[in-house]
Amino acid sequence: MRTPFTMDSAGFLTLLDALERRFNDVTVAASLSFAGIDGDLHPVVQPARAGEGDCADCGESADHTDSVGAEDSAQPEPTAPCPGARCDSELRSPASTPLSCDFHGRTGAFHDEVFDPQLVELASSAFGSTCWASLMCVASLGLDAALVECARQFLTHTSIIVRQKGLAVWLYDLINDATMAMLLGQTSPRMPVTIRPMSQVQISRWLHGSGVKRFGSQQQCAADRAEYGNQAHRLAAYCMLRWGAPTASSAQIATMLLTNPGIGMCMLREDPNVRAQGACTDTRYRRVVEYLRSLHAQADLDYARALKIGDVPWLSPDGHVAVTIAADRRYLYDANRLVHAYRALWDRATADPAQLLMAVEETRTLPGEPLWENPVYLRDLADSLMGSVLAEDLTMGFQQRDRERFDRGVRTLEHMGDQVRAMNVLMLPIMAIDECEPDWNAVAARGYKARTTQWRAFCDRCDDLATVVLAQLQGQGEGFHVRAAASLLKQSLPEYCELALPLFEQEIERLAAREQDAAEASAGVEGYEREGGAVHVDMAA
C-alpha cells in the first residue's frame, strides 16, 4: 500500500523568496561595510604546510589539548563564537571576524552583532537547523565573494528545481547526492562548506584551494560525508513536517527519514514528480512499511489487554496532567517491557533486525516470533522511546551482547522514564535538551574538533527527541506532534514551549474549574448541615 502525500511547494517558495531578498540586502550592506579590508592592511595569509594531521582543529593554538595538527598554526585567528556564546565587541571588527562565525546553534542564541536576526529566522525556518541555514548566515557576512556566490547559487538552484519540479524532487535529489557521495567515497561539490565549524583559513582553502587536501584529511572527509547524509535526511524530515500533507503521512515519512533513512528515501518516490525524473520504481519497500504498521497494531492490542487487567504503571492524577497521563503510562509500560524483553532474550540466539526486514522486503518472509520476542519490533520500539542514535547503546549492546553498552542504554532509558514519571512526555524534550546542551561559551574556547563533536552530538539529540515526539504525542490534537517535532528539528525550544503551553493552560483551567465546583459543593453541604443542625436544636427545645 502506497503512502500518498503532497507538499506545499508554493508555501516553501514564498519563504525562499523572502530569504533570497533578505540575503541580497544583507550581503550588499556587508560588502559596503567591509570594502577595502582585503588590501595590504589585512591580507589573508595562507598557512605553511608544516605537516599532515586531522584538520578539525587547524587554526587553534598549541595549548588546546584536542588540536591534532599544526597545519594552520601559522595563521593566528580569534576563535569563532560557538552556539550560545555571547558575541564580544571585537566581533564587530571585520579584520578580527573569522569567516566561520559558527552559526551552529539554536536561533535564539545569536546576537545582532554578528548575524542579521531576520536572516537567521528566515534561514532556519526554510532549512531547519542544518548546514544550509548556516551557509546563508555565514555567507551573509560578505567576507568572501566565493562564499557569497555559493550561497546565492544554492538559493537560485533550489528555487528553479522547486518551481519546475516540486519540493519533493529537490529533497530527493539532495538525499541522492549525499548518498552517492558516501557510496563513492568522494566529497560532493554540493556539500556546503559549513558542514562543520571552520576557521577563515580553512574556508578559504576549501573554496579556493585545489587537490584532495582542500577538504581536510581522509578521516575528516569521511565524517563530513556521513554528516552530509545525516543533514540531508534531517532537512527532508523537517520539510516534510513543515510543508507535507496529510499529517499522518508526513509524520510517518519524517519518522522513517530519521530512523530508517533508506526506507524514508524510498517513500519520497511516491511523489509523481520524483518518479518522472527516473527514480527507481521498485516498490518492495512498501512491504516493510506495512509490516511495521502491523506490528504497531499488535502492540496497541497488547497494551489494551494490559490496561484491561491493570498490568500497567499507575500514575496519580494529582501529579500528572490529564492531557498526557495516557501517553505517560504507555511510555512507561513500553519502556519497562522493552528492557524485560531484551533481558529475557539475552541468552538466546536472535536474528539481526536489518536482515529480517530485508527478508520481508525481498521475499515477503515475515518473522514468526511473538511480538515481545521479535527483534524488529524491539528495535522499532526502542527508536520510538529514545530516538535512533540514543537507542544505539541499548539495541546494539543487545545485538552484540555487549553487557556494558547494554547496561548503559538501560540506564539512559530508565533516566528518561524517571523524567516522564516526574513530569510527563510533553516535558521530556524540554528537560532532555536542557540537560544535554553543552555550555557553548566553554565549547567556544576549545578547538574546532571539539566544537564539531559537540555540535553534531547536540543535533543528533534534537533529532532523537523529535522522533520521540512523533511517536508518543499523536493524541494531543490534530497535527500537534508534527508541529512540535518540526520545532525540535529547527532546534527552537521557545517555539516548542509555545506549542506546549496552551495544553497546560487548558489543564490549569480545568483544574481551577474542578476546584471551584468542589468548593461550591462543599460550601453547600456545610450550609445544609448548619441549617439541619439548627432545626434539630429547635425540635429538641
Secondary structure by P-SEA (a helix, b strand, c coil): cccccccaaaaaaaaaaaaaaaaaaaaaaaaaaaccccccccccccccccccccccccccccccccccccccccccccccccccccccccccccccccccccccccccccccccccaaaaaaaaaaccccaaaaaaaaacccccaaaaaaaaaaaaaaaaaaacccaaaaaaaaaaaaaaaaaacccccccccccccccaaaaaaaaccccccccccaaaaaaaaaaaaaaaaaaaaaaaaacccaaaaaaaaaaaaaccaaaaaaaacccaaaaaacccccccaaaaaaaaaaaaaaaaaaaaaaaaacccbbbbccccccccaaaaaaaaaaaaaaaaaaaaacccccccaaaaaaaaacccccccccccccaaaaaaaaaaacccccaaaaaaaaaaccaaaaaaaaaaaaaaaaaaaaccccaaaaaaaaacccaaaaaaaccaaaaaaaaaaaaaaaaaaaaaaaccccccccaaaaaaaaaaaaccaaaaaaaaaaaaaaaaaaaaaaaaaaaaaaaaaaaaaaaaaaaaaaaac
